[in-house]
């Protein structure tokens, strides 16, 4: 159904938080009808992160090579999702320069030393509004883009996933309170040639717009952005290609094209 489109962000058993086999992911991609997908398993550099030390590059690449040879009808590419933390930049750079990937997502999963989920729960529990305490998140996104290590910026406005305010945190909300920071991130994506990810994983947790929200994507278009990459952030086979039909139609309606694969 979506043969012209790719899923640029899929996790397998080589991620600490997924047990999906490559065979099951291939079957799901065929059922959904996407033209291919990128394996983007988590690589963590913070010793406090639950996934630290869990990623095995050699095993992941060997499994990908075997599966690619068995599935000529699908374009399966080998990538990674890097949890960007500026203090870990030397380690991240060394890791990436020593390894071969088709596609690398840079994504921010921490505010300071706290995982976003814990941070949002803590500040909301203390009565601190998100309007006042997430400048550090957007600064880290900007630093990730400006590091020039990544092909793509993953799930901008991701903190909304963990807020008790849930779907009320639309793109308009983020622009109203962090418009200057978001504009800087989007402009840097254009300046550094980093793709902006449209991540449909939000639809699986009750949202009616992707990460980032539609108003942010409209701003990206006004700043000169014309093409985005689409992904499901699937951690289970049944999540491959989540909400692709509706999101593709809306992106086209808003004047954005969808990249259909990686080299």
C-alpha positions in Angstrom: 0.0 0.0 0.0 2.9 2.4 0.8 5.5 0.9 -1.4 6.9 4.3 -2.2 7.5 5.0 1.5 10.0 3.9 4.0 9.9 3.4 7.8 13.1 5.1 8.9 13.0 4.1 12.6 12.4 0.5 13.6 13.7 -1.4 16.7 14.6 -5.0 16.9 15.9 -7.4 19.6 19.2 -5.6 19.4 17.5 -2.7 21.3 17.4 -3.1 25.1 13.6 -2.3 25.0 12.5 -4.5 22.2 12.4 -8.3 21.5 11.3 -8.1 17.9 13.0 -10.6 15.6 14.1 -9.4 12.2 11.9 -12.0 10.6 8.8 -10.7 12.3 9.6 -7.1 11.3 10.0 -8.2 7.7 6.7 -9.9 7.8 5.1 -6.8 9.3 6.6 -4.6 6.6 5.2 -6.8 3.9 1.8 -6.8 5.4 1.7 -3.1 5.8 3.1 -2.6 2.4 6.0 -0.2 3.1 8.9 -0.4 0.6 11.5 -1.0 3.3 12.7 0.0 6.7 15.8 1.0 8.7 16.9 -0.9 11.8 17.7 1.8 14.3 18.4 0.1 17.5 19.3 2.1 20.6 22.9 3.0 21.4 23.3 4.5 24.9 26.4 6.2 26.3 25.2 7.1 29.8 26.1 4.5 32.4 22.9 5.4 34.3 20.8 4.5 31.3 19.1 1.1 31.5 20.3 0.3 27.9 23.9 1.2 28.6 26.2 -1.6 27.3 23.4 -3.6 25.9 24.0 -2.9 22.2 26.1 -5.4 20.2 27.1 -3.8 16.9 28.8 -6.9 15.4 25.8 -9.1 16.1 23.3 -6.6 14.9 25.2 -6.0 11.6 25.6 -9.7 11.0 21.9 -10.3 11.5 21.0 -7.4 9.2 23.4 -8.7 6.5 21.8 -12.2 6.6 18.3 -10.8 6.5 19.0 -8.4 3.7 20.3 -11.2 1.5 17.1 -13.2 2.1 14.7 -10.3 1.3 15.5 -8.8 -2.1 11.9 -7.5 -2.3 12.5 -5.2 0.6 15.0 -2.4 1.1 16.3 -3.0 4.6 19.0 -0.7 5.8 21.3 -0.7 8.9 21.2 2.2 11.3 21.2 3.3 14.9 19.4 5.7 17.2 21.9 7.5 19.3 20.8 9.1 22.6 22.5 12.5 22.3 24.0 14.0 25.4 26.5 16.8 24.8 28.8 15.6 27.6 29.1 12.3 25.8 29.9 13.9 22.5 33.6 12.6 22.2 32.4 9.0 22.9 29.6 9.2 20.4 31.9 10.6 17.7 34.5 7.9 18.3 31.8 5.2 18.2 30.3 6.4 14.9 33.6 7.0 13.2 34.6 3.4 13.8 31.4 1.9 12.5 29.4 1.8 9.3 25.7 2.8 9.2 23.4 3.8 6.4 21.4 6.0 8.7 21.9 7.5 12.1 19.2 9.2 14.2 20.2 11.6 16.9 17.5 11.8 19.6 17.3 13.4 23.0 16.1 11.2 25.7 17.4 13.1 28.7 17.1 16.5 30.4 20.3 16.9 32.2 21.1 13.5 33.7 17.5 12.5 34.0 15.6 10.4 31.5 12.7 12.5 30.0 10.1 10.2 31.5 11.4 10.6 35.0 12.1 14.3 34.5 8.6 15.1 33.3 7.0 13.0 36.1 9.2 14.8 38.7 8.6 18.4 37.7 4.9 17.9 37.2 4.7 16.2 40.6 6.4 19.2 42.1 3.9 21.5 40.4 6.4 23.0 37.9 4.7 23.7 34.6 6.4 22.3 31.4 6.2 25.9 30.1 9.1 26.8 32.4 11.5 23.8 32.5 12.3 22.4 29.1 14.6 24.9 27.5 17.4 22.4 28.3 15.7 19.7 26.2 15.5 21.9 23.1 19.1 23.1 23.7 20.2 19.5 23.6 18.3 19.0 20.4 20.1 22.0 18.9 23.5 20.7 20.0 22.8 17.3 18.5 22.0 18.8 15.1 25.1 21.1 15.3 27.3 18.2 16.1 27.0 17.2 12.5 27.0 13.5 13.4 23.5 12.5 12.6 21.4 12.1 9.4 18.2 12.8 11.2 16.8 14.5 14.3 14.4 12.1 16.0 11.0 12.9 17.6 11.2 16.6 18.3 8.7 17.6 21.1 9.0 14.1 22.6 8.5 15.2 26.2 4.8 15.5 25.6 4.6 11.7 25.6 5.2 11.6 29.3 3.1 14.5 30.5 -0.2 14.0 32.3 -1.5 16.8 30.1 -1.1 14.4 27.1 -2.8 15.5 23.8 -3.2 19.1 25.1 0.5 19.6 24.3 0.1 20.3 20.6 2.5 21.9 18.3 0.9 25.2 19.0 1.7 24.8 22.7 5.4 24.2 22.1 5.7 27.1 19.7 3.9 29.4 22.1 6.3 28.6 25.0 9.5 27.6 23.2 9.1 29.1 19.8 12.6 30.7 19.7 14.3 27.5 20.7 12.3 25.4 18.2 13.0 27.9 15.4 16.7 27.6 16.1 16.5 23.8 16.0 14.6 23.7 12.7 16.9 26.3 11.1 19.9 24.3 12.2 18.4 21.2 10.6 18.3 23.1 7.3 21.7 24.6 7.7 23.4 21.3 8.5 21.4 19.1 6.1 19.9 17.1 8.9 16.5 15.6 8.1 13.5 16.2 10.4 11.8 13.0 11.5 8.0 12.8 11.5 7.4 10.1 14.1 4.0 8.5 14.2 4.6 6.6 17.4 2.6 9.4 19.1 -0.6 7.9 17.6 -0.1 4.7 19.6 -0.2 6.7 22.9 -3.3 8.8 22.3 -2.1 11.8 20.3 -3.7 13.1 17.1 -0.6 14.5 15.6 3.0 13.2 15.2 6.2 14.1 16.9 6.7 17.0 16.2 3.2 18.5 16.1 1.6 20.0 13.0 2.3 23.6 13.9 6.0 22.9 14.2 6.0 21.2 10.8 4.2 24.2 9.4 7.0 26.4 10.8 9.6 24.1 9.2 7.9 24.6 5.9 7.9 28.3 6.3 11.6 28.3 7.1 12.3 26.6 3.8 12.0 22.9 4.7 10.5 20.8 1.9 11.2 17.2 2.7 10.8 15.1 5.9 11.4 11.4 6.8 8.6 9.3 8.1 8.9 6.7 10.8 6.9 4.6 13.2 9.5 4.2 16.0 8.2 0.6 16.1 9.3 -1.6 19.0 6.9 -4.4 18.0 6.2 -5.8 14.5 2.6 -4.7 14.6 3.7 -1.1 15.0 5.5 -0.8 11.7 3.9 1.9 9.5 1.6 3.2 12.3 -0.9 5.8 10.9 1.1 6.2 7.6 -1.9 6.8 5.4 -3.4 9.7 7.4 0.0 11.3 8.2 1.2 11.1 4.6 -2.0 12.8 3.3 -1.7 15.5 5.9 2.0 16.2 5.1 1.2 16.5 1.4 -1.7 18.8 2.2 0.7 21.0 4.2 3.2 21.2 1.4 5.8 18.7 2.6 7.2 15.8 0.7 8.2 12.5 2.3 11.6 11.0 1.6 11.2 7.4 0.3 14.4 5.8 1.3 18.1 6.0 2.2 21.0 5.2 0.0 
